[in-house]
């Protein structure tokens, strides 16, 4: 099983690998891992270096990694844009040589790549053999809950379960978005009581793409086409890419299709939650939404969406126009 950034964060309570390669879209988790290393070893500017791999020479590498810490337990070196090391043969060879001897040093090396590394390369295999490779991927809804509750505790802000649910539905699934929206709430509550209300979340938190898509599909289920178009216009206003919007509409319709199938099989809520990979409150919202759709209708719409995507990708229809046309012509 692949190791994730969340797995690494859990390990960091007792284990700090000497060599760590991180990649993936959730940069918040990567920043948190680096922060944990710095705090654990109490490193100062003399014992910490964060270097862009684009801007180093091979001659600098040995000094960066082999230099002993100055009055500290360890030295920490972070390489940003480490994908450059994978793309240049001379860097690959130099890092291979250095990493083979790293166990003799007191240096902790964290490599951050903006893209998924090529698993066929000898450098990748060597890093994985000596240290840990972890993907910083999007968190599950349950992990988002855990993250939110830790952040609320750290900021000394209180949300009831209902308010937490509304916040997660409204703010989206990206930790960067969640953090930005939480920053806004923290600033708003700085001179007031620390209890966040449902109304405050709805007024302060900017609707995410996910929440807009949910409301758009919900309106379609009730044949409220004007409301669905209003949600779509909000997405165009913030310049969301049409193909991303289309993909998320397809995802929401697929979730509803799965819910309908499970309901027809009289599956219990625990099985439904496990199969869909969502917490209870999301399952409840999906169930309520699904009652406005028929299984046959969802299947037909998924087929029409697949056809729509093909027409967009082959240039037969302009993306925005195609999605708007689909919504305007929606029928159960």
Secondary structure in CASP SS format (residue, H / E / C, confidence):
PFRMAT SS
TARGET T0000
AUTHOR 0000-0000-0000
METHOD secondary structure of the structure
MODEL  1
X C 1.00
X C 1.00
X C 1.00
X E 1.00
X H 1.00
X H 1.00
X H 1.00
X H 1.00
X H 1.00
X H 1.00
X H 1.00
X C 1.00
X C 1.00
X C 1.00
X C 1.00
X C 1.00
X C 1.00
X C 1.00
X E 1.00
X E 1.00
X E 1.00
X E 1.00
X E 1.00
X C 1.00
X C 1.00
X C 1.00
X H 1.00
X H 1.00
X H 1.00
X H 1.00
X H 1.00
X H 1.00
X H 1.00
X H 1.00
X H 1.00
X H 1.00
X H 1.00
X H 1.00
X H 1.00
X H 1.00
X H 1.00
X C 1.00
X C 1.00
X C 1.00
X H 1.00
X H 1.00
X H 1.00
X E 1.00
X E 1.00
X E 1.00
X E 1.00
X E 1.00
X H 1.00
X H 1.00
X H 1.00
X C 1.00
X C 1.00
X H 1.00
X H 1.00
X H 1.00
X H 1.00
X H 1.00
X H 1.00
X H 1.00
X H 1.00
X H 1.00
X C 1.00
X C 1.00
X C 1.00
X C 1.00
X C 1.00
X C 1.00
X C 1.00
X C 1.00
X E 1.00
X E 1.00
X E 1.00
X E 1.00
X E 1.00
X E 1.00
X C 1.00
X C 1.00
X H 1.00
X H 1.00
X H 1.00
X H 1.00
X H 1.00
X C 1.00
X H 1.00
X H 1.00
X H 1.00
X H 1.00
X H 1.00
X H 1.00
X H 1.00
X H 1.00
X H 1.00
X H 1.00
X H 1.00
X H 1.00
X C 1.00
X H 1.00
X H 1.00
X H 1.00
X C 1.00
X C 1.00
X E 1.00
X E 1.00
X E 1.00
X E 1.00
X E 1.00
X E 1.00
X E 1.00
X C 1.00
X C 1.00
X C 1.00
X C 1.00
X C 1.00
X C 1.00
X C 1.00
X C 1.00
X H 1.00
X H 1.00
X H 1.00
X H 1.00
X H 1.00
X H 1.00
X H 1.00
X H 1.00
X H 1.00
X C 1.00
X E 1.00
X E 1.00
X E 1.00
X E 1.00
X C 1.00
X C 1.00
X C 1.00
X C 1.00
X C 1.00
X H 1.00
X H 1.00
X H 1.00
X H 1.00
X H 1.00
X H 1.00
X H 1.00
X H 1.00
X H 1.00
X H 1.00
X H 1.00
X H 1.00
X H 1.00
X H 1.00
X H 1.00
X C 1.00
X C 1.00
X E 1.00
X E 1.00
X C 1.00
X H 1.00
X H 1.00
X H 1.00
X H 1.00
X H 1.00
X H 1.00
X H 1.00
X H 1.00
X H 1.00
X H 1.00
X H 1.00
X C 1.00
X C 1.00
X C 1.00
X H 1.00
X H 1.00
X H 1.00
X H 1.00
X H 1.00
X H 1.00
X H 1.00
X H 1.00
X H 1.00
X H 1.00
X H 1.00
X H 1.00
X H 1.00
X H 1.00
X C 1.00
X C 1.00
X C 1.00
X C 1.00
X C 1.00
X C 1.00
X E 1.00
X E 1.00
X C 1.00
X H 1.00
X H 1.00
X H 1.00
X H 1.00
X H 1.00
X H 1.00
X H 1.00
X C 1.00
X C 1.00
X C 1.00
X C 1.00
X H 1.00
X H 1.00
X H 1.00
X H 1.00
X H 1.00
X H 1.00
X H 1.00
X H 1.00
X H 1.00
X H 1.00
X H 1.00
X H 1.00
X H 1.00
X C 1.00
X C 1.00
X C 1.00
X H 1.00
X H 1.00
X H 1.00
X H 1.00
X H 1.00
X H 1.00
X H 1.00
X H 1.00
X H 1.00
X H 1.00
X H 1.00
X H 1.00
X H 1.00
X C 1.00
X C 1.00
X C 1.00
X C 1.00
X H 1.00
X H 1.00
X H 1.00
X H 1.00
X H 1.00
X H 1.00
X H 1.00
X H 1.00
X H 1.00
X H 1.00
X H 1.00
X H 1.00
X H 1.00
X H 1.00
X H 1.00
X H 1.00
X H 1.00
X H 1.00
X H 1.00
X H 1.00
X H 1.00
X H 1.00
X H 1.00
X C 1.00
X C 1.00
X C 1.00
X C 1.00
X H 1.00
X H 1.00
X H 1.00
X H 1.00
X H 1.00
X H 1.00
X H 1.00
X H 1.00
X C 1.00
X C 1.00
X C 1.00
X H 1.00
X H 1.00
X H 1.00
X H 1.00
X H 1.00
X H 1.00
X H 1.00
X H 1.00
X H 1.00
X H 1.00
X H 1.00
X C 1.00
X C 1.00
X C 1.00
X C 1.00
X H 1.00
X H 1.00
X H 1.00
X H 1.00
X H 1.00
X H 1.00
X H 1.00
X H 1.00
X H 1.00
X H 1.00
X H 1.00
X H 1.00
X H 1.00
X H 1.00
X H 1.00
X H 1.00
X H 1.00
X H 1.00
X H 1.00
X C 1.00
X C 1.00
X C 1.00
X C 1.00
X C 1.00
X H 1.00
X H 1.00
X H 1.00
X H 1.00
X H 1.00
X H 1.00
X H 1.00
X H 1.00
X H 1.00
X H 1.00
X C 1.00
X C 1.00
X C 1.00
X C 1.00
END
